[in-house]
Amino acid sequence: MRWRIPSRPAAASLILLCLLASPQAAKASKIGWMDDVVRRVVKSTDPELAQSGRVGGRLFDEVGGESLSTMARRSDTIAHAGRPVNEATETALELRFARMLDTSDPELLRSFRALEPAEKRLVLRMGEAAERIARRYPDQADVMIRRLGVDGMTAVRVYGDDVAEVIAREGPEAINVLRRAGRPGWNFYVGPVLQHKRKLAAAGVLALFLANPEQFVDSAGRITEFAVSKFAEAGIDLAGAIGSGAARGLERSLADRLGLTSLGGPIFRWVALLGAGLVAVLAVLILVGMPIRYVTAPFRFVGRSLRATVRSS
């Protein structure tokens, strides 16, 4: 049953009576209401979509008769694996909802207030993820949303819209990699694993990775010896990837500690990291007792040479 957002108090009262009369109708109507909200968000990203009628039909279907509350709990589990669940106040959730839809429609806000806190978080996640999907895939937003489902859309909201295409293609197993191994495991998955998917599947390594991705890549992004040995069983050489994986892991670890992850461009980050490393080396040399004049001798020599060149010219 589809529930269009009521525009008049009489229509709202009639729908409320229907919800009270049938629990099954209440489940379907809540999910249908979330469908309408997400569809509205998608259309708001492109005025042409609002007039074309291309975004139609159900976007989210109940799996085994699931209720919106059950979907919300599952979404919270996935979101919590990526970052702490935002336990915002009721007022903050309502403000996000109104800002997302750019509306102050009292009937729409009243329907949102009637939801449980977990359900409100779910509706917001689905709407905000749909906005990202609509901007990245404007011609197939509704198709992508249906393929992703609640779990995939939650992953998009938590980890970014760049994961959407792989999740839509590979299914729930891709979400499990994100949930268990985070971004380091995901990068390994979309790299060596999917590049050699058939070989790994034939050797039984793919199933082993999907069950325990954290055994193949550590939290810093370094490829483990276990991964090298298992890939070797499938005829794939990962030995050369250990060094690059370790380097990426070191870069990520230092950048996180120094707060450089938000800076744009790898060159700028590497310069900053090298500068931090130089400062650390100088600090160690001073601690072990090496006179500072020996440490700075090369720099002073270069400075004297430059001054002499300037004077002579």
N, C-alpha and C positions, 0 to 999 in steps of 0.2 A: 504494500500500500504506500503510495506516495503522498507526502504531506507538504503542500505548498504553504509558505509562510502566510498566515492570515493577515489580512489588511483591516479587518473590522472586528470589533469586540464580539459580535455574535458568532462569527466564524471561529474565533479563538475558543469561545465557550463550548461550541459543538465539538471541536477536536479534543478538548480536555475531557469531555464526557466520554468520548470514544476510548481515550486512553485509560480512564478509570474502569471502563466496562470490560476490557480485554487485555490481560497481561501480554499476550502475543502481539496484539496490535500496538501496545506500548513499545515493545522492543523494535518492531519494524518502523514505527513512526519516528522514534528517536534517531534511528540510523538514517531514515529517509530525510529527516530534518537536517542532519549533518551533511547528507548528500547535497541538499539545496544550498547550504551555507558554502560548501566547498565549490560548488558550481558557480555561485555568485562571485566568489573570490577570483576564480579563473576568468570569468567574463570581464571582471573589472580591470584585468591587466591589458585587455585589448578590446576597444569599443566595437570592432568588427565582429568579434565572437558573440557579443551580446545580441547582435542582429542576425547573425547567420543561422543560429539554432544548431550549430555543430556540436555543442556541449550539451548532450541530452542523455537520458537514460540513467540507470543506477551506476554510481561510481564505487560504492562499497556494498558488499553483500554479506549477510550473516553467514558464518561458517558453522554448520551444525547447529543452527538456531542460536548462535551467540547473541548476547545482548550488548548494548553499547558499553555497559559497565565492565563486562568481561573483556571486550576489546581494549578498554581504557587501562585495565590492569596489565594486560600483555604489553601494551605500548609503554607503560611506565617502566616495566622490566627492561625493555630494550633501551629506552632513553637513559635509565639509571646506569647502564653499563658504559655509556659514553660520557655522561656527565651527571652530577647530582640532579635529581628531579626538582624542578622549581616549585617550591611550596609557597607560592605567592598568595597574597591576601585575596579575598573575594573581590574587593574593589579593583585591585591591580589586574585580575583576570578579566573583569568586565571592561576595563579601559583598553586592554589589549584587543579584546573582541570587537569593541566599537571602532577602534583605530584600524583594525584589519579590514573591516567591511566599509569603513568610512561612513558610518551611519549612526544615527541616534534614534532609530525606529524603536518605539517603546515596546511593541509586540515582540520584536526580535530579541531585544534585551531581556524581556520577561521570560521568554522561552529559554534563553541561556542561563538565567538565574535559577531556573527550576532544575538544572542538572546538578549531579553530584560533583564535588571538586575534581575527582579523577576524570570524569566525563568532560568537564570544562577544559582540562588540560589537553585531552585527546582532540576535541574540536579545534582548539587553537593550533595544535601541532599539525593537524590535517590541513587547516586553512593556510597556515604559513608555509608549509611544504608545498601545497598546491600553487601558491604564488610563485615560488622558485621554479617549479616544474613548468608553469605556464610561460615564464620568461625565457627559460632555456629551451623548451620544446613547444613553441607556440602553435605549430601545426598539428601536434599529436598529444596535447596535454591530457585530454580525457583518456586516451588509450594508455598512456604511461601511468596515470593514476590508477586505472583498473588493474594493470599488470602488477604494480607495486603493492597495492593493498594497504591495509593499516600498518603492518609491520614495516614494509618497504618505505612508506611515507614517513614513518617515525624515524627510520635511519637517515632519510634525506634531511629531515629537520635537524637531527643531531649532528650528523657528520658532513653535510653539504650536498648540493645537487650534483656534484661530479660522480657520486656513487650510484645515481639513479639508473643509468643505462645498463650497468653490469648487473644490478639487482633485478631489473626487469627481465633481463635475458637469462640469468642463471638461477633465479628463484631464491627460496628461503635459505639455501646453503650459503649464499653470499652474505646474508644478514648475520648468520651464525659466526662467520669469520670476523666480521666487524665487532660483534658482541663479545667474542672471546679473546680476540687478539688485537683489537683496536686498529689504528692506522698502520702500524708496522706490519701486522699480519695481512692487512688489506693490500698494501703495496706489493708484498710478496705474492699474494693471490692473483692480482691482476697482471703481474709480471710473469715470473717463471712458471707458476702453476697453470694459468690459463693458456700460456704459450705452448705448453707441452701437455695439455689436458688429456689427449687420447693416449699417449704413452703412459702417463701416470695412472690413468684409469685402468689400463690393461694390466699394469703391474700391481694394482691394489694400493698404490701410494696416494692417489687422490682421495680415496675414502678415509685413509689414515690422517691425511692433512685436514680434511673437513671436520673430522671428529676431534682432533687436537691440534689446531693451527699454532698454538703457543709453543709446541714442541719444535717447530720449524724455524720460528723467528722469535727472538726475545723482545722485551719491551722497549729496547733501544733501537730496534730495527736490524740487529745483527743476525745473519743466517747461522744456524747452529750446525755442529758437526753431525747431529742426527739427520738434519735435512740433507746434508751432503751425501751421507751414506745411503739414505733412502732414494734420493734422486739417482744415485749411481746404479742402484738396483734396476732402475727403469732405463738405464743407458743415457742418462743426462748428467753432464759434468757441471757441478756447481762450485768446484774448488776455487775458481777465479772470482766468484762472487762474494767470498767470505771477506776479502780485504775491502771491497767497495761497500759491503754491508756494514762492516765495522766502522769505516770512515763516516758513512751516513749516520750511524748510531752515535758516534762521538760528536759529530756536528750538531745533531738534534739535541743531545744531552746538554752540551755547553750552551747552545742557543737558548734552551729552556731555562737554564740556571741564570743566564745573563739577561733574560728578557728580550732576546733578539728575534724571536719567532715571528713577530709582527712586522719586522722591517722588510721593506721591499727589495727583492733582488738577491741572488746567491752571492754575487761578488761583494756587495756591501757587507753581507753577513760574514763572509770569510775574512775580509779586512778587519772587521770588528773582532772576530775570534782570534786572529793572529795578533792583534794589538793586546788583547786580554792575555794571550799566552806569553807574550814578551814581558808584560808587567809581572806575571807570575814567576817567570824565570829570574828576573831581576830581584824579586822579593826573596826567592830561595837563596840566591847567591849572597845577598846581604845577610841573611840569617846564618849561613854557614861561615860567615866571617870574611869573605873576600872583599877587599877594599873597593869602594864605589868607583875610585878613579880607574881601576883596571877594567871594570865593567863598561865604563863610558868612554874608554880610550879610543875605540874606533870612531865613535861619533865626534869626539873632539878633534881627531885627526882630519876627518872630512870637513869639519867646520873651519879649521885653520887653513886648509887647502883652498876652500872657497873664498875666504877673506883675502888670502894672498893673491888669488886670481883677480878679484875685484880691484885691489889696490894697484896691481900692475897695469890693469886696463884703464 
